[in-house]
Amino acid sequence: MRESDKMVRELRNKTFLMLTIIVMLVLISGCDSTTNSTNANRKYYTGYGSVEMSFLQDSPPLIFYYDSQASDYESNTIPIFVQLYNRGSSDTFGALFVHGFDPNIISVDGYSPNYPNSAYGNSGLWSSTMFTGWFSSANAFSVSGLNIPIGNSLVNIGFTQLGDRRIISFSSFNVASRSALFNQMRFATATTPYSGYTGISTGVVQANIGAALNPITEGMFSAYGWNYGWLKKFALEGRNRNNPGGGTEVIEFPATILTLPPSLEEFRQRIMITSCFDYATHASTMVCLDPEPYSNVKKACRPVTVAVGGGQGAPVAITTVEQRPGRGRTTFIINVNLGKRGTYDELYDYWSLYKCNPASGQIVKTTDKNVVYIGYVYLSNFDITMSCIPDQMIRLDDAGRGQITCSIVFPAGVDGRPLTTSAYEAPLEIELWYGYSKTIYKDMIIRRI
């Protein structure tokens, strides 16, 4: 082969190699661009998830062998590890409880006074069936459990009446006390032009979903008596752009077999884990405000029913917002639905969440469940929560559906007519607050060796 032909072939090979590398770089760049685009467009505030639980593998095992000759309690300690995942969009604060076993045979550290070598001083489970407290004129509160004062300086909570119940309330009829609550949480106040009362400013909307609810729950847990060393509390961040997977945590329940009757070779026990936690649903949509709906002029928008489908990353979903325009007033009918997924899922009235503890000694009534509260409703960056009836509370029916009505009155001029007469679109922000509970279980066999 001539030297010139050899050089031409080598040049062609190098050119082909360079073109191949360039094509590969373009393809890789294209793949990266697609991936980045997918991440940027990923939606975190959809679906109906919340806190999910699962036992780690072999904890507890299907069969546990009890050694009656063991000299140390560790040999007969059952490993129980529970992993928590926050699959929804709300930050959450809660607690875990273990139950279902015979406390005379299986003792869980902190739950049973007779737990061997307890790290919690054999305190046992809080035995009071209810908490007591009092409220001063300044809306400060103090709570007593087991005759031990339990205070909370983090929040200052109002007190209100709902039917025949007197409850702690974050949506008190006393507007000043509700504002005082959020002032304690460093959220500023602003006077809405639609109703004239002072509400919380948009600082709460800019926080994480549920972030305004979690400190209240933490204070409430102390009021319930859920503040001893044995309690397995957790705080999990919701799914968001900074934490796409949501918060996760592993919690251990050391459980020791104390003794078995001599004639009992094996028996079955069911280990149940119940989680009790707060959760929030947040939805935002554009609505049409028309101060003069009967005027036949060209308008930027028309009030219609707005569908908010797909869930908002929480068990309770806002499904539609109906708009009922009137002259100088607009009414919003907010419809919600409970998308319960598991047989053992329970939606609690937030102020009855202390009954969620299986060992609380409380009787759970039907009125303690399927209640949702309005955390806040914002229209055009103004708080209109106090306009929502009845009592900023939604009671769901047997099918898990409910609704609440909120309204605004447009500011009037000196002639009594609305200052704004043209229709325009405005953002509506809604956050719902509630308690929630989930239970998982696993059957195991304890066998003597």
C-alpha positions as MATLAB code, in Angstrom:
seq = 'MRESDKMVRELRNKTFLMLTIIVMLVLISGCDSTTNSTNANRKYYTGYGSVEMSFLQDSPPLIFYYDSQASDYESNTIPIFVQLYNRGSSDTFGALFVHGFDPNIISVDGYSPNYPNSAYGNSGLWSSTMFTGWFSSANAFSVSGLNIPIGNSLVNIGFTQLGDRRIISFSSFNVASRSALFNQMRFATATTPYSGYTGISTGVVQANIGAALNPITEGMFSAYGWNYGWLKKFALEGRNRNNPGGGTEVIEFPATILTLPPSLEEFRQRIMITSCFDYATHASTMVCLDPEPYSNVKKACRPVTVAVGGGQGAPVAITTVEQRPGRGRTTFIINVNLGKRGTYDELYDYWSLYKCNPASGQIVKTTDKNVVYIGYVYLSNFDITMSCIPDQMIRLDDAGRGQITCSIVFPAGVDGRPLTTSAYEAPLEIELWYGYSKTIYKDMIIRRI';
ca = [
       0.000    0.000    0.000;
       1.295    3.369   -0.959;
       2.220    5.749    1.840;
      -0.284    8.346    0.590;
      -3.173    5.834    0.703;
      -2.196    4.823    4.228;
      -2.262    8.460    5.384;
      -5.667    9.007    3.782;
      -7.095    5.932    5.558;
      -5.694    7.024    8.921;
      -7.182   10.487    8.408;
     -10.572    8.971    7.628;
     -10.440    6.791   10.772;
      -9.564    9.763   12.959;
     -12.347   11.831   11.378;
     -14.875    9.019   11.968;
     -13.723    8.673   15.591;
     -14.072   12.418   16.186;
     -17.554   12.453   14.635;
     -18.573    9.490   16.826;
     -17.376   11.278   19.971;
     -19.241   14.457   18.973;
     -22.476   12.505   18.381;
     -22.139   10.736   21.751;
     -21.614   14.055   23.532;
     -24.699   15.506   21.859;
     -26.767   12.474   22.866;
     -25.506   12.604   26.453;
     -26.194   16.327   26.616;
     -29.681   15.699   25.284;
     -30.276   13.020   27.919;
     -29.109   15.340   30.694;
     -31.375   18.085   29.401;
     -34.341   15.709   29.388;
     -33.562   14.515   32.907;
     -33.234   18.054   34.214;
     -36.447   19.023   32.494;
     -38.214   16.029   34.073;
     -37.002   16.968   37.546;
     -37.957   20.593   37.029;
     -41.486   19.625   35.988;
     -41.961   16.998   38.682;
     -45.078   17.549   40.773;
     -44.779   16.982   44.514;
     -48.221   18.183   45.572;
     -50.392   15.496   44.010;
     -51.814   12.178   45.154;
     -53.300   11.102   48.479;
     -50.272    9.908   50.459;
     -49.226   10.780   54.003;
     -47.123    8.937   56.602;
     -46.542    5.321   55.580;
     -45.158    2.615   57.901;
     -43.522   -0.758   57.422;
     -41.712   -3.290   59.602;
     -38.081   -3.839   58.726;
     -37.293   -7.346   57.549;
     -37.566   -9.962   60.361;
     -38.485   -7.346   62.967;
     -40.387   -8.938   64.485;
     -39.560  -12.352   63.030;
     -42.317  -14.771   62.086;
     -41.058  -17.176   64.771;
     -39.200  -16.079   67.903;
     -37.574  -18.682   70.127;
     -37.895  -18.098   73.861;
     -35.023  -19.410   75.975;
     -36.399  -20.238   79.410;
     -32.863  -20.891   80.701;
     -31.425  -17.540   79.641;
     -29.808  -15.539   82.422;
     -30.058  -12.166   80.679;
     -33.157  -10.427   79.339;
     -31.445   -9.426   76.068;
     -31.609  -13.061   74.901;
     -35.400  -12.919   74.999;
     -35.781   -9.437   73.525;
     -37.803   -9.281   70.308;
     -36.452   -6.856   67.688;
     -39.189   -4.489   66.508;
     -38.095   -1.805   64.039;
     -40.566    0.387   62.170;
     -39.647    2.565   59.213;
     -41.637    5.730   58.554;
     -41.928    7.486   55.194;
     -43.702   10.751   54.529;
     -45.205   10.197   51.086;
     -47.310   13.377   51.131;
     -46.571   17.071   50.786;
     -47.250   18.187   54.378;
     -44.741   18.502   57.197;
     -46.001   16.367   60.072;
     -45.514   15.873   63.803;
     -46.708   12.682   65.462;
     -46.122    9.710   67.728;
     -46.011    5.906   67.478;
     -47.662    3.425   69.832;
     -47.167   -0.341   70.070;
     -50.025   -2.579   71.241;
     -51.846   -5.872   70.618;
     -49.628   -8.073   72.787;
     -50.226   -9.547   76.253;
     -48.506   -7.061   78.640;
     -48.123   -9.790   81.258;
     -45.962  -11.824   78.901;
     -44.338   -9.241   76.620;
     -43.007   -6.026   78.089;
     -42.014   -3.047   75.927;
     -39.403   -0.667   77.273;
     -41.126    2.385   78.714;
     -44.638    1.036   78.239;
     -44.584   -1.480   81.064;
     -43.634   -0.703   84.685;
     -42.013   -4.133   84.995;
     -39.675   -3.797   82.023;
     -36.251   -5.150   83.082;
     -33.478   -2.596   83.347;
     -35.705    0.175   81.994;
     -33.915    3.262   80.776;
     -36.937    5.347   81.733;
     -37.087    4.629   85.453;
     -40.083    2.282   85.174;
     -42.358    5.255   84.642;
     -44.938    3.192   82.794;
     -47.675    4.494   80.556;
     -49.445    7.723   81.470;
     -52.571    6.520   83.222;
     -54.750    9.623   83.325;
     -57.765    9.406   81.007;
     -57.961   13.134   80.316;
     -56.034   16.329   80.834;
     -57.185   19.296   82.834;
     -56.290   22.910   82.356;
     -57.363   26.478   82.719;
     -57.234   29.607   80.615;
     -56.586   33.130   81.801;
     -58.152   36.259   80.383;
     -55.043   36.769   78.290;
     -55.701   33.426   76.549;
     -52.580   31.889   78.045;
     -52.992   28.308   79.179;
     -51.625   25.893   81.719;
     -52.242   22.161   81.783;
     -51.955   19.620   84.551;
     -51.494   15.859   84.129;
     -50.915   13.519   87.037;
     -50.874   16.703   89.147;
     -47.704   17.750   87.351;
     -47.894   21.172   85.626;
     -47.188   20.867   81.933;
     -46.564   24.232   80.337;
     -45.902   25.315   76.786;
     -44.416   28.712   76.032;
     -44.161   28.190   72.290;
     -47.724   29.088   71.346;
     -50.592   30.984   72.876;
     -53.850   29.231   72.012;
     -57.407   30.534   72.167;
     -60.439   28.773   73.636;
     -63.828   28.436   71.959;
     -67.131   26.555   72.082;
     -68.219   24.095   69.396;
     -71.694   22.765   70.160;
     -71.503   21.256   73.620;
     -67.700   21.056   73.560;
     -65.276   23.645   74.895;
     -62.048   23.185   72.985;
     -58.661   24.717   72.356;
     -58.957   26.513   69.035;
     -56.648   27.985   66.425;
     -59.690   29.400   64.587;
     -61.309   31.027   67.578;
     -64.363   33.242   67.126;
     -62.258   35.851   68.882;
     -60.294   37.247   65.948;
     -57.710   38.835   68.212;
     -56.777   35.531   69.839;
     -56.309   33.845   66.461;
     -54.013   36.657   65.366;
     -52.203   36.434   68.688;
     -51.568   32.766   68.044;
     -49.865   33.412   64.714;
     -48.029   36.424   66.092;
     -46.469   34.035   68.597;
     -45.335   32.009   65.601;
     -43.803   35.159   64.050;
     -46.390   35.556   61.292;
     -47.407   39.177   60.785;
     -51.006   40.399   60.525;
     -52.793   42.381   57.858;
     -56.267   43.889   57.581;
     -58.289   42.488   54.705;
     -60.205   44.974   52.559;
     -62.905   42.364   51.914;
     -64.182   42.052   55.475;
     -62.313   44.606   57.537;
     -60.982   42.270   60.223;
     -57.335   41.579   60.930;
     -55.976   38.232   59.834;
     -52.577   36.669   59.405;
     -50.408   37.841   56.541;
     -49.029   35.755   53.693;
     -45.953   34.725   55.660;
     -47.770   31.542   56.635;
     -48.458   30.716   52.980;
     -44.755   31.008   52.188;
     -43.873   28.432   54.865;
     -43.895   24.691   54.257;
     -47.279   22.997   54.108;
     -48.329   22.171   57.662;
     -45.497   24.227   59.170;
     -47.965   26.451   61.036;
     -49.774   23.407   62.449;
     -46.793   21.396   63.735;
     -45.835   23.692   66.673;
     -49.465   23.642   67.856;
     -49.450   19.832   67.765;
     -46.210   19.685   69.719;
     -47.799   21.813   72.424;
     -50.975   19.752   72.319;
     -49.032   16.506   72.768;
     -47.654   17.861   76.037;
     -51.189   18.751   77.049;
     -52.306   15.198   76.303;
     -49.571   13.819   78.535;
     -47.620   12.459   75.569;
     -44.378   13.859   76.908;
     -42.635   11.069   78.826;
     -39.393    9.413   77.778;
     -41.096    6.308   76.436;
     -43.058    8.135   73.763;
     -41.806    7.613   70.212;
     -42.336   11.029   68.666;
     -41.426   11.887   65.093;
     -41.226   14.934   62.862;
     -41.077   14.323   59.115;
     -40.719   16.812   56.302;
     -43.133   16.526   53.395;
     -42.139   16.035   49.774;
     -40.908   19.243   48.188;
     -38.357   20.451   45.673;
     -35.570   20.399   48.242;
     -36.541   16.951   49.552;
     -38.251   15.045   46.702;
     -38.513   11.787   48.645;
     -39.959   13.252   51.840;
     -38.722   12.608   55.365;
     -37.948    9.124   56.679;
     -37.053    7.673   60.078;
     -36.574    4.285   61.774;
     -37.972    3.769   65.292;
     -37.221    0.840   67.613;
     -39.496   -0.746   70.222;
     -37.429   -3.090   72.473;
     -39.839   -5.829   73.607;
     -38.833   -8.514   76.105;
     -40.598  -11.789   76.927;
     -40.837  -11.861   80.719;
     -41.947  -15.453   81.199;
     -44.073  -18.226   79.745;
     -46.376  -20.583   81.634;
     -44.568  -23.949   82.048;
     -47.123  -25.867   79.980;
     -47.161  -23.356   77.098;
     -44.889  -24.522   74.289;
     -45.838  -21.832   71.784;
     -48.427  -19.152   71.204;
     -49.305  -16.476   68.672;
     -49.118  -12.724   69.292;
     -50.098   -9.820   67.068;
     -47.786   -6.815   67.175;
     -49.638   -3.657   66.148;
     -48.113   -0.221   65.542;
     -50.369    2.838   65.430;
     -49.203    6.253   64.271;
     -51.041    9.411   65.344;
     -50.046   12.611   63.573;
     -51.200   15.949   62.252;
     -51.470   16.610   58.527;
     -52.375   19.444   56.202;
     -53.846   19.760   52.726;
     -52.871   22.784   50.675;
     -54.472   23.779   47.381;
     -54.139   26.874   45.262;
     -56.230   27.873   42.266;
     -57.274   30.951   40.339;
     -60.814   32.234   40.827;
     -62.821   34.936   39.093;
     -64.055   37.898   41.145;
     -66.917   39.806   39.567;
     -68.373   42.614   41.712;
     -71.089   43.274   39.081;
     -72.040   39.827   37.707;
     -75.304   41.103   36.190;
     -73.590   43.720   34.029;
     -73.580   42.685   30.360;
     -70.144   43.992   29.408;
     -66.942   42.418   28.154;
     -65.167   40.748   31.058;
     -61.739   39.256   31.660;
     -63.273   36.137   33.213;
     -66.515   34.482   34.306;
     -67.039   32.832   37.714;
     -67.293   29.057   37.225;
     -66.784   25.915   39.271;
     -63.049   25.198   39.389;
     -61.983   21.548   39.543;
     -58.859   20.761   41.570;
     -58.195   17.137   40.635;
     -55.521   14.581   41.394;
     -55.214   15.266   45.117;
     -52.767   17.601   46.818;
     -50.361   15.122   48.369;
     -52.572   14.448   51.411;
     -55.414   12.070   52.382;
     -58.019   14.848   52.335;
     -58.334   16.477   48.922;
     -59.977   19.696   47.824;
     -61.951   18.616   44.762;
     -63.826   21.703   43.543;
     -64.341   25.355   44.371;
     -67.781   26.620   43.367;
     -68.100   30.373   42.778;
     -71.427   32.061   43.479;
     -71.189   35.704   42.430;
     -73.570   38.388   43.671;
     -73.588   42.152   43.454;
     -70.813   43.352   45.753;
     -70.266   39.860   47.179;
     -68.793   36.538   46.093;
     -69.323   33.220   47.865;
     -66.982   30.247   47.538;
     -68.220   26.711   48.264;
     -65.167   24.546   48.911;
     -65.773   20.807   48.467;
     -63.437   18.231   50.013;
     -63.164   14.465   49.890;
     -61.304   11.909   52.008;
     -59.316    9.604   49.758;
     -58.743    6.932   52.429;
     -56.566    4.168   51.066;
     -56.139    1.665   53.927;
     -58.634   -0.240   56.069;
     -56.826    0.902   59.204;
     -56.616    4.587   58.214;
     -58.614    6.978   60.391;
     -59.286   10.695   60.034;
     -59.520   12.325   63.470;
     -60.978   15.553   64.708;
     -57.723   17.364   65.448;
     -58.767   18.109   69.032;
     -59.636   14.442   69.635;
     -56.256   13.209   68.435;
     -55.257   12.288   72.002;
     -57.801    9.436   71.819;
     -55.781    7.950   68.964;
     -53.406    6.436   71.543;
     -54.746    2.849   71.918;
     -53.810    2.841   75.617;
     -55.321    6.252   76.434;
     -58.367    4.720   78.093;
     -60.603    6.988   76.012;
     -63.790    5.953   74.246;
     -63.557    7.042   70.619;
     -66.959    8.314   69.474;
     -68.146    8.825   65.935;
     -68.009   12.578   66.541;
     -64.258   12.287   67.205;
     -63.597   11.320   63.600;
     -64.038   12.686   60.077;
     -63.654   16.361   60.991;
     -61.458   18.807   59.073;
     -60.588   22.359   60.132;
     -59.821   25.355   57.967;
     -56.241   26.321   58.789;
     -56.506   29.392   56.621;
     -58.059   30.665   53.399;
     -56.280   33.407   51.460;
     -57.669   35.506   48.644;
     -55.334   37.908   46.864;
     -52.881   37.669   49.772;
     -55.544   38.479   52.390;
     -56.795   36.160   55.120;
     -60.566   35.502   54.798;
     -60.650   32.469   57.121;
     -63.038   34.001   59.618;
     -65.713   34.376   56.939;
     -65.924   30.578   56.560;
     -69.003   28.897   58.029;
     -69.882   26.778   59.870;
     -67.222   27.613   62.495;
     -64.244   27.041   60.184;
     -64.952   23.314   60.501;
     -65.984   20.634   57.979;
     -67.686   17.416   59.093;
     -67.454   14.684   56.448;
     -70.337   12.341   55.665;
     -70.151    8.535   55.475;
     -68.812    8.766   51.935;
     -65.968   11.049   53.074;
     -67.380   14.207   51.457;
     -67.892   17.630   52.981;
     -67.958   21.320   52.172;
     -67.563   24.738   53.690;
     -68.677   28.185   52.556;
     -66.471   31.282   52.599;
     -67.464   34.706   51.306;
     -66.121   38.186   50.668;
     -67.726   41.611   50.492;
     -66.126   44.016   48.064;
     -65.167   47.413   49.542;
     -67.734   50.070   48.696;
     -67.173   53.667   47.650;
     -68.944   56.770   48.961;
     -71.962   56.029   46.745;
     -72.292   52.504   48.126;
     -71.189   50.851   44.902;
     -68.119   48.532   44.830;
     -64.864   50.372   44.246;
     -63.967   47.775   41.618;
     -66.622   46.943   39.033;
     -64.657   44.937   36.458;
     -64.106   41.204   36.771;
     -60.602   39.933   37.427;
     -58.785   36.714   38.327;
     -57.220   36.288   41.767;
     -55.330   33.482   43.559;
     -57.175   31.488   46.233;
     -55.040   29.571   48.761;
     -56.632   26.992   51.078;
     -55.028   24.915   53.818;
     -56.936   22.262   55.789;
     -55.756   20.861   59.143;
     -56.671   17.526   60.718;
     -55.435   14.556   62.714;
     -54.719   11.228   61.089;
     -53.949    7.703   62.199;
     -52.589    4.575   60.531;
     -52.085    1.063   61.910;
     -49.980   -1.853   60.700;
     -49.595   -5.266   62.299;
     -47.643   -8.481   62.082;
     -48.465  -11.887   63.566;
     -45.628  -13.827   65.136;
     -45.238  -17.168   66.922;
     -43.309  -17.372   70.178;
     -41.904  -20.876   70.673;
     -40.153  -22.272   73.733;
     -36.775  -23.964   73.284;
];
